[in-house]
Amino acid sequence: MKATPFFRLSLLSLMIGAGFAHAEETHTLNTVEVKGDRQGSKIRTNVVTLQQKDESTATDLRELLKNEPAIDFGGGNGTSQFLTLRGMGQNSVDIKVDNAYSDSQILYHQGRFIIDPALIKIVSVQKGAGSASAGIGATNGAIIAKTVDAQDLLKGLDKDWGVRLNSGYASNDGVNYGASVFGKAGNFDGLFSFSRNDEKDYEPGKDYRNSNGGKTVPYSALDKRNYLAKIGANFGDHRLVLSHMQDQHRGLRTVREEFTAFGADNPRLTLDRQAPAYRETTQSNTNLEWTAKNLGFIDKLNANAYLMKNERYSADDRGNGYAGGIAGPTTTTITTKGANLNLDSNFGEKTVVKYGVNYRHQEIEPHKFLNKDYTIRSRTKQVNGQTVPKTPAELANDRRTENIVRSYNLTNPTKQDTGVYVEAIHDIGDFTLTGGLRYDHFDLETHDGKSVSDGSVNPSFGVIYQPHEHWSFSASHNYATRSPRLYDALRTHGNGTIISIADGTKAERARNTEIGFNYNNGSFAANGSYFWQTIKDAVAGPQRRHDEAGNPIPGVQEITNAGYIKNRGYELGASYRNGGLLAKVGVSHSKPRIYDTHKDNLLSSNPEFAVQTGRTWTTSLSYRFDNPNLEIGWRGRYLENASGSVLVRGEVDQRGNPVEVKRKGFGVNDVFANWKPLGKDTLNVNLSVNNVFNKFYYPHSQRSTTLPGVGRDVRLGVNYRF
């Protein structure tokens, strides 16, 4: 007997992208979630649930998603990490928490994402260009998270209130703890949750030594503090939720967080130029959500409005040219205001129409504008490694540059994105057909006061064919746009560089075609996909240019379209279950390539755009006993060698000499155990030994040799709800 259309929808989470989660683990969740959240004929893969999170020792996204071969995280800690999805970097990938997200960043030398799994109920992955209902800027996928509710934590307690405590220890080198209180009364429910993860400088694998001869990575320590407050109310088919969430990282951090503090082979990475100081990076989000059903013509409604702030506080930025070289405390802020209205209407039992509106406004506020006092102090230059005086003509050019920079009256950069969409899903026999249309418009104003706006219509199509209850095949063809990103917040003070935007600058437009299959007979499951994508009008966000000596070049630069990007690849996954035994394997490979057509070669191979990662394999083998309720297992993550630049024209050093890019392959193995002493999910004791063999390696999602991965780490964690 063939699967019903509703069951067919629930299978989609396994179809595109080699999530390779076993169907028995995710079927119940997906049946609940997919009907309202699916986008076209492809939706999220590799769903991580609250239960799975509680059964692990993961304290960051890197650990939580390490079984997903299409995702790679860089080394280091916190915002030292860069994220790639199918080789594409954070500038075209979103992390959405309760449908709130921003595409602005503090500085291109640091990662853009902060999120603590302790506050999260569910995490899922979407890959490639999204369909019409995927939201703003869905060109290369997203990681989507929802925060936990009181109702989630009350499950299994048989009472109206409760407490959750958690604590953990990591040998390399940190402690974590947290507490939550939650409850419900009448129509209302609420929770308050706090967690802290205090991590010291970590040790990479065997034989590592820093430039001072030590075994730890300097300035990698972080004190991570996070909290979530949430109040919910139910009135019939309506639910309102008001929440406030904050994630904060504190520590002594360098200016360029992706690099080591001591670069013996790079004169730009001296300790003076890295200028470490006490800094705090904070992301907060206030969100009001309204969900409802059975509203006459509207069968389902999901709406939210949010205020998100990303702040960087530094106790001292002297010696930090990116921040303007200000002595004493500074604060840089990115404020994002947004709203989403998503509606579903059913026409009979076989047709669903999804439609809605998305809005987002972003503004950057530097500590202060500094251009009025800008001065080029150096009267010398570097020639073949020697310091020589500048010529009179060069000094005159410096004075002209000073006058240009000082002449601007700067304002806070802003960007507004607005989108509307409609998408239909219809079942015809063995086929599910999808089609959608989306219109996005942006208005961007740079800090010199220049404005550019543009709009684009994006269609999406998909089909699923299920000839047998165990087999299904799918294909999708989606277009999506992403507006030009606001320039780095830390550089908008105008001290040396004025950022403008070229006339007629367009949003990047992605076209993604993907085919996939899924097989599941209850014990064996397999799935896979192949994709090919083109992104036209690739936007060059002008980073601070440097001369041969590494000194920044002042003046005026423009955001502009500068070429196009191609990416193609495949993902495969399989799993087998027999009683308590579960085995999984997955592989992902992609080949992003950036074609720079601008006369000044403005497109960059920096890791926030794209990185050539090696073919990635993930494996796991586990067994769960009935009595005691104990699971033990092993998992591996292996990356093959990678070579070549994502820039088709190749990479060059500061002097224009070609640079050969090679990334060495590596394999990391973990063992883990989960014990439920009470025989149910309310008490979990977790043990893991990550990187069992203490492998020294460099992750592939950053530059070739920046920050190494974490060495052997014995972790113990306990969480208890009562």
KOLTORNU-901927 format. One line per 3 residues: their letters; for each residue x, z, y of C-alpha. Coordinates in steps of 0.5 Angstrom, whole numbers, plus 2048, in hexadecimal, padded with zeros to 3 digits. Each point is the difference from the previous one (the first is absolute). Layout:
A) X/Z/Y; ... $
This chain:
MKA) 800/800/800; 803/7FE/807; 801/805/805 $
TPF) 7FA/801/806; 802/7FE/807; 801/807/802 $
FRL) 805/801/7FB; 803/7FA/801; 801/802/807 $
SLL) 803/807/7FE; 805/7FC/7FC; 803/7FD/806 $
SLM) 805/805/802; 804/7FE/7FA; 800/7F9/801 $
IGA) 804/7FE/805; 807/802/801; 802/803/7FA $
GFA) 7FE/807/801; 800/801/7F9; 7FC/807/800 $
HAE) 7FD/801/7F9; 7F8/7FE/801; 7FE/807/7FD $
ETH) 804/804/805; 7FD/7FC/806; 7F9/7FE/7FE $
TLN) 7FC/805/802; 803/801/807; 800/7F8/801 $
TVE) 7F8/800/7FE; 7FF/805/806; 805/7FD/805 $
VKG) 800/7F8/7FF; 7F9/7FE/801; 801/802/808 $
DRQ) 807/7FF/801; 802/7FA/7FC; 802/7FA/805 $
GSK) 7FF/7F9/7FD; 802/7FF/7F9; 806/804/801 $
IRT) 801/808/801; 804/805/7FF; 805/801/7FB $
NVV) 803/806/7FD; 7FB/806/802; 803/807/800 $
TLQ) 7FB/805/800; 800/807/802; 800/802/7F9 $
QKD) 806/7FC/7FE; 804/803/807; 7FE/807/7FD $
EST) 804/7FE/7FA; 806/7FE/803; 806/803/804 $
ATD) 800/7FB/806; 800/802/807; 801/7F9/803 $
LRE) 7FD/7F9/7FF; 807/7FE/7FD; 7FF/804/7FA $
LLK) 7F8/7FF/800; 800/7F9/800; 807/7FF/7FC $
NEP) 7FC/7FD/7FA; 7FE/7FA/804; 805/7FB/7FF $
AID) 7FE/7FB/807; 802/806/804; 807/803/802 $
FGG) 802/805/805; 806/801/803; 805/806/7FF $
GNG) 801/806/805; 7FA/805/802; 7FA/7FF/804 $
TSQ) 800/7FA/805; 807/7FF/7FD; 7FC/7FC/7FB $
FLT) 7FE/7F9/801; 7FA/7FD/7FC; 800/7F9/7FD $
LRG) 7F9/7FD/7FC; 802/7FA/7FC; 806/7FF/804 $
MGQ) 7FD/801/807; 801/805/805; 7FD/805/804 $
NSV) 7FE/7FC/806; 7FB/7FC/7FC; 7FE/806/7FB $
DIK) 7FB/805/802; 7FF/807/7FD; 7F9/802/802 $
VDN) 7FD/807/7FF; 7F9/801/801; 800/7F9/803 $
AYS) 804/802/805; 807/7FC/802; 805/7FE/805 $
DSQ) 805/7FA/7FF; 804/803/806; 807/803/7FF $
ILY) 805/805/803; 806/7FC/7FF; 802/7FA/7FB $
HQG) 806/805/7FD; 7FB/804/7FD; 7FA/800/7FB $
RFI) 7F9/800/803; 7FC/804/7FB; 7FE/808/7FF $
IDP) 7FC/802/7FB; 7FF/806/7FC; 7FD/7FF/7F9 $
ALI) 7FE/808/800; 7FA/7FE/804; 7FE/7FA/7FD $
KIV) 7FA/7FE/7FB; 802/7F9/7FE; 805/7FB/801 $
SVQ) 7FF/7F9/7FF; 804/7F9/801; 7FE/7FA/803 $
KGA) 805/7FA/7FF; 800/7F9/804; 7FC/7FD/806 $
GSA) 7F9/804/7FF; 7F9/7FD/800; 7FB/800/806 $
SAG) 7FE/807/7FF; 808/803/800; 800/802/807 $
IGA) 805/7FE/806; 807/7FD/7FE; 7FF/800/7F9 $
TNG) 805/7FB/7FF; 805/803/7FA; 7FC/806/7FD $
AII) 7FF/807/801; 800/807/7FD; 7FA/803/801 $
AKT) 7FF/808/800; 7FA/804/801; 800/808/801 $
VDA) 7FE/805/7FC; 7F9/803/801; 7FD/807/7FE $
QDL) 7FB/7FD/7FB; 806/7FD/7FC; 804/807/800 $
LKG) 7F9/803/7FE; 7FF/7FC/7F9; 801/804/7FA $
LDK) 800/807/804; 7F8/801/7FF; 800/804/807 $
DWG) 7FF/7FE/807; 807/802/803; 807/800/7FD $
VRL) 808/800/801; 805/7FC/7FE; 807/802/800 $
NSG) 807/7FC/7FE; 807/801/800; 806/7FC/7FE $
YAS) 808/800/7FF; 804/7FA/800; 808/801/7FE $
NDG) 802/7FB/805; 7FE/804/805; 7FA/802/802 $
VNY) 7FA/805/7FF; 7F8/7FE/802; 7FA/804/800 $
GAS) 7F9/800/803; 7F9/803/800; 7F9/7FD/801 $
VFG) 7F9/804/801; 7FA/7FC/7FF; 7F8/801/7FF $
KAG) 7F9/7FE/801; 7FA/803/803; 7F9/7FC/800 $
NFD) 802/7FA/803; 807/801/803; 806/800/7FD $
GLF) 808/801/802; 807/801/7FF; 806/802/803 $
SFS) 807/7FE/7FC; 807/801/802; 806/7FE/7FC $
RND) 808/801/802; 806/7FC/7FC; 806/803/803 $
EKD) 806/7FB/7FD; 807/801/802; 806/7FA/800 $
YEP) 7FF/7FD/7F9; 805/7FE/7FB; 801/7F9/7FE $
GKD) 802/7FE/7F9; 807/801/7FC; 806/7FF/804 $
YRN) 7FD/800/807; 804/802/806; 7FE/800/807 $
SNG) 806/7FF/805; 801/807/801; 801/801/7F8 $
GKT) 7FA/803/7FF; 7FB/7FF/7FB; 7F9/800/804 $
VPY) 7FE/7FA/805; 801/803/807; 7F9/801/804 $
SAL) 7FC/7FE/7FB; 7FC/807/800; 7F9/801/802 $
DKR) 7FB/805/801; 7F9/7FD/7FF; 7FA/804/802 $
NYL) 7F9/7FD/7FF; 7F9/802/801; 7F9/7FE/7FF $
AKI) 7F9/803/803; 7FA/7FC/7FE; 7F8/802/801 $
GAN) 7FB/7FC/7FC; 7F8/800/801; 7FB/7FC/7FB $
FGD) 7F9/7FF/802; 7FD/7FC/7FB; 803/7F9/7FF $
HRL) 805/801/806; 806/804/800; 804/802/806 $
VLS) 808/802/800; 804/802/806; 808/801/7FE $
HMQ) 806/801/803; 807/7FF/7FD; 807/801/802 $
DQH) 806/7FE/7FC; 807/803/804; 807/7FF/7FE $
RGL) 805/804/803; 808/800/7FF; 807/7FE/803 $
RTV) 7FF/7F8/800; 805/7FB/802; 7FE/7FA/805 $
REE) 800/7FB/7FB; 7FC/803/7FA; 801/7FB/7FB $
FTA) 808/800/800; 805/806/7FE; 802/804/806 $
FGA) 808/7FE/7FE; 801/7F9/7FF; 807/7FF/7FF $
DNP) 800/7F9/7FF; 7FB/7FF/806; 803/802/807 $
RLT) 7F9/800/803; 7FE/806/7FB; 805/805/803 $
LDR) 7FD/807/800; 800/7FF/808; 7FC/7FA/800 $
QAP) 7FB/803/7FA; 7FF/806/805; 7FC/805/7FB $
AYR) 7FC/805/804; 7FA/804/7FE; 7F9/7FB/800 $
ETT) 7F9/801/7FE; 7FC/7FA/7FD; 7F9/801/800 $
QSN) 7FA/7FC/7FE; 7F9/803/801; 7F9/7FD/7FF $
TNL) 7F9/802/802; 7FB/7FD/7FD; 7F8/7FF/800 $
EWT) 7FD/7FD/7FA; 7F9/7FE/7FE; 7FD/7FE/7FA $
AKN) 7F9/7FE/7FE; 7FC/7FC/7FB; 7F9/7FD/7FF $
LGF) 7FF/7FF/807; 7FB/7FA/7FF; 803/7FA/801 $
IDK) 807/803/800; 801/803/7F9; 807/803/801 $
LNA) 803/802/807; 807/803/801; 803/801/807 $
NAY) 805/804/803; 804/801/807; 807/803/801 $
LMK) 805/802/805; 807/800/7FD; 806/802/803 $
NER) 808/7FF/7FE; 805/804/804; 807/800/800 $
YSA) 803/807/803; 807/800/801; 804/806/803 $
DDR) 806/7FC/803; 800/7F9/800; 807/7FF/804 $
GNG) 804/7FB/7FC; 7FA/7FD/7FE; 800/7F9/803 $
YAG) 7F9/7FE/7FD; 7FD/806/803; 803/7FF/807 $
GIA) 806/805/7FF; 7FC/806/803; 803/806/800 $
GPT) 7FB/806/7FE; 7F9/7FF/7FC; 7FC/7FA/800 $
TTT) 7F9/7FE/7FD; 7FE/7F9/7FE; 7F9/7FF/7FE $
ITT) 7FC/7FA/7FD; 7F8/801/800; 7FB/7FC/7FC $
KGA) 7F9/800/801; 7FB/7FD/7FB; 7FA/7FF/7FD $
NLN) 7FD/7FC/7FA; 7F9/7FF/7FE; 7FF/7FD/7F9 $
LDS) 7F9/7FE/7FD; 7FD/7FE/7F9; 7FA/7FC/7FF $
NFG) 7FD/7FE/7F9; 7FC/7FA/7FF; 7FD/801/7F9 $
EKT) 805/803/7FA; 805/7FA/800; 802/800/808 $
VVK) 803/804/804; 802/7FF/808; 805/804/803 $
YGV) 801/7FF/808; 802/804/806; 805/801/806 $
NYR) 807/803/801; 803/803/806; 807/803/802 $
HQE) 803/801/806; 808/802/801; 804/803/805 $
IEP) 807/802/801; 802/805/805; 808/801/801 $
HKF) 803/807/802; 801/7FC/807; 802/7F9/803 $
LNK) 807/800/801; 801/7F9/803; 800/801/807 $
DYT) 807/804/7FF; 803/7FB/7FB; 807/7FF/801 $
IRS) 805/7FC/7FC; 806/805/800; 805/7FC/7FC $
RTK) 805/7FC/804; 804/7FE/7FA; 7FE/7FC/7F9 $
QVN) 803/7FF/7F9; 804/7FA/7FF; 803/7FF/7F8 $
GQT) 800/808/800; 803/801/807; 7FD/803/806 $
VPK) 801/7FB/806; 7FD/800/807; 7FA/7FC/801 $
TPA) 801/7FA/805; 7FD/800/807; 7FB/7FB/7FD $
ELA) 7FE/805/7FB; 7FF/806/805; 7FC/7FC/804 $
NDR) 7FB/7FE/7FA; 800/808/7FF; 7FD/801/807 $
RTE) 7FB/7FB/7FF; 7FE/803/7F9; 7FF/806/804 $
NIV) 7FC/7FE/805; 7FB/7FC/7FB; 7FF/806/7FC $
RSY) 7FF/805/806; 7FB/7FB/803; 7FB/801/7FB $
NLT) 7FA/805/801; 7FF/802/7F9; 7F9/802/7FC $
NPT) 7FF/803/7FA; 7FF/7FA/7FA; 7F9/800/7FD $
KQD) 7FD/7FB/7FB; 7F9/800/7FE; 7FD/7FC/7F9 $
TGV) 7F9/7FF/7FF; 7FD/7FD/7FA; 7FA/7FE/7FD $
YVE) 7FE/7FD/7F9; 7FB/7FE/7FA; 802/800/7F9 $
AIH) 7FB/7FE/7FA; 801/802/7F9; 7FB/7FC/7FB $
DIG) 800/800/7F8; 7FE/7FA/7FC; 800/801/7F9 $
DFT) 807/801/7FE; 803/7FF/807; 800/804/806 $
LTG) 801/7FC/807; 803/803/806; 800/7FD/807 $
GLR) 801/803/807; 802/7FE/807; 803/805/805 $
YDH) 802/7FF/807; 806/804/804; 802/800/807 $
FDL) 805/804/803; 802/802/808; 807/802/801 $
ETH) 804/802/806; 807/802/800; 803/805/805 $
DGK) 802/7FB/805; 7F9/7FE/801; 7FF/7FA/7FC $
SVS) 7FA/7FE/7FC; 7FF/7FC/7FA; 7F9/7FF/7FC $
DGS) 7FE/7FC/7FA; 7FB/7FF/7FB; 800/7FD/7F9 $
VNP) 7FA/7FF/7FB; 802/802/7F8; 7FD/7FD/7FA $
SFG) 800/803/7F9; 7FE/7FE/7F9; 800/803/7F9 $
VIY) 7FE/7FF/7F9; 800/804/7FA; 7FE/7FD/7F9 $
QPH) 7FF/805/7FA; 7FF/7FC/7FA; 800/806/7FB $
EHW) 7FF/807/801; 808/801/7FF; 802/7FA/805 $
SFS) 800/7FF/807; 803/7FB/804; 800/800/808 $
ASH) 803/7FB/806; 800/802/807; 802/7FC/807 $
NYA) 800/804/806; 802/7FF/807; 801/806/805 $
TRS) 804/801/806; 804/806/803; 801/800/808 $
PRL) 807/801/803; 802/807/7FF; 802/804/807 $
YDA) 807/801/801; 804/806/7FD; 7FD/807/804 $
LRT) 807/803/801; 802/7FA/804; 7FB/7FF/805 $
HGN) 803/804/805; 803/7FA/803; 807/802/800 $
GTI) 804/7FA/7FF; 7FB/7FB/7FD; 7F9/7FE/803 $
ISI) 7FB/7FE/7FA; 7FB/7FA/802; 7FC/7FB/7FC $
ADG) 801/7F9/800; 7FA/7FC/802; 7FB/7FD/7FA $
TKA) 803/805/7FB; 7FB/800/7FA; 7FF/805/7FB $
ERA) 803/7FF/7F9; 7FC/7FC/7FB; 800/801/7F9 $
RNT) 7FE/7FC/7FA; 800/803/7F9; 7FE/7FD/7FA $
EIG) 800/804/7F9; 7FE/7FF/7F9; 7FF/806/7FB $
FNY) 7FE/802/7F9; 7FD/806/7FD; 800/802/7F9 $
NNG) 7FD/807/7FD; 7FD/802/7F9; 800/807/801 $
SFA) 807/802/7FD; 804/7FA/803; 800/7FD/807 $
ANG) 804/7FB/803; 800/7FD/807; 804/7FB/805 $
SYF) 800/7FC/806; 804/7FB/803; 7FF/7FF/808 $
WQT) 803/7FB/805; 7FF/801/808; 802/7FD/806 $
IKD) 800/804/807; 800/7FB/806; 802/802/807 $
AVA) 805/806/7FE; 801/804/806; 807/802/802 $
GPQ) 7FF/807/803; 807/800/804; 804/806/7FE $
RRH) 806/802/804; 805/7FB/800; 808/802/800 $
DEA) 806/7FD/802; 806/7FF/7FB; 802/808/802 $
GNP) 7F9/802/7FE; 7FE/801/807; 7F9/7FF/802 $
IPG) 7FF/7FA/804; 7FB/801/806; 7FB/7FB/803 $
VQE) 7F9/7FE/7FF; 7FE/7FE/7F9; 7F9/7FD/7FD $
ITN) 7FC/801/7FA; 7FE/7F9/7FD; 7FF/7FC/7FA $
AGY) 806/7FE/7FD; 7FF/7FC/7F9; 7FC/802/7FA $
IKN) 801/804/7F9; 7FF/7FE/7F9; 7FF/805/7FA $
RGY) 7FE/7FE/7F9; 801/805/7FA; 7FC/803/7FA $
ELG) 7FE/806/7FD; 7FF/802/7F8; 7FE/806/7FD $
ASY) 7FE/803/7F9; 7FD/807/7FD; 7FF/802/7F9 $
RNG) 7FC/807/7FE; 7FF/803/7FA; 7FD/807/800 $
GLL) 805/804/804; 805/7FA/800; 801/7FC/807 $
AKV) 805/7FB/801; 801/7FB/806; 804/7FB/803 $
GVS) 800/7FC/806; 804/7FB/804; 800/7FD/807 $
HSK) 804/7FA/803; 7FF/7FD/807; 805/7FC/804 $
PRI) 7FE/800/808; 804/7FB/804; 800/800/808 $
YDT) 800/7F9/803; 803/801/807; 7FE/7FA/804 $
HKD) 802/803/807; 806/7FD/804; 802/807/801 $
NLL) 7FF/802/7F9; 7FC/806/802; 7FD/802/7F9 $
SSN) 804/806/7FC; 801/802/7F9; 800/807/802 $
PEF) 7FC/804/7FB; 7FA/801/804; 7FE/7F9/7FF $
AVQ) 802/7FE/7F9; 806/801/7FB; 802/7FD/7F9 $
TGR) 7FF/805/7FB; 802/7FF/7F9; 7FB/7FF/7FA $
TWT) 7FD/807/7FF; 7FE/803/7F9; 7FC/806/7FF $
TSL) 7FF/803/7F9; 7FD/807/7FE; 7FE/803/7F9 $
SYR) 7FC/806/800; 7FC/805/7FB; 7FB/805/801 $
FDN) 7FE/805/7FB; 7F9/803/7FF; 803/807/7FF $
PNL) 803/803/804; 7FE/7FB/806; 807/7FD/801 $
EIG) 803/7F9/802; 807/7FE/7FF; 803/7FA/802 $
WRG) 805/7FB/802; 800/7FB/806; 805/7FB/802 $
RYL) 801/7FB/806; 805/7FB/800; 802/7FB/805 $
ENA) 805/7F9/7FF; 805/7FE/804; 7FE/7FC/806 $
SGS) 804/7FC/805; 7FE/7FB/806; 7FD/801/807 $
VLV) 7F9/800/801; 802/7FC/806; 801/7F8/7FE $
RGE) 805/7FF/805; 804/806/7FD; 802/807/803 $
VDQ) 806/800/805; 804/806/803; 801/802/807 $
RGN) 805/7FB/801; 7FC/7FA/7FD; 804/800/7F9 $
PVE) 7FC/7FF/7FA; 7FE/806/7FC; 7FF/800/7F8 $
VKR) 7FA/804/7FE; 800/804/7F9; 7FC/805/7FE $
KGF) 803/804/7F9; 7FA/801/7FB; 7FF/807/7FD $
GVN) 7FC/804/7FB; 7FD/807/801; 7FD/804/7FB $
DVF) 7FB/806/800; 7FD/805/7FB; 7FA/804/802 $
ANW) 7FB/805/7FD; 7F9/802/802; 7FD/807/7FD $
KPL) 7F9/802/801; 800/807/7FE; 7F9/801/801 $
GKD) 7FE/7FA/7FC; 7FD/7FD/807; 802/7FD/806 $
TLN) 800/806/805; 807/802/7FE; 806/7FB/7FF $
VNL) 807/802/7FE; 804/7FA/801; 808/7FF/7FF $
SVN) 804/7FA/801; 807/7FE/800; 801/7FA/804 $
NVF) 806/7FB/800; 802/804/7F9; 807/7FC/800 $
NKF) 801/802/807; 801/7F8/802; 803/7FE/806 $
YYP) 7FC/7FA/803; 7FE/7FD/807; 7F9/7FE/800 $
HSQ) 7FE/7F9/802; 7FB/801/805; 805/801/806 $
RST) 807/7FD/802; 805/7FF/7FA; 804/807/801 $
TLP) 7FC/805/804; 7FD/806/7FD; 801/801/7F9 $
GVG) 7FB/803/7FB; 7FF/807/7FE; 804/802/7FA $
RDV) 7FD/805/7FA; 7FB/804/803; 7FC/805/7FB $
RLG) 7FA/802/803; 7FA/805/7FE; 7FA/801/803 $
VNY) 7F9/804/7FF; 7F9/7FF/803; 7FA/804/7FF $
RF) 7F9/800/802; 7FC/806/800 $
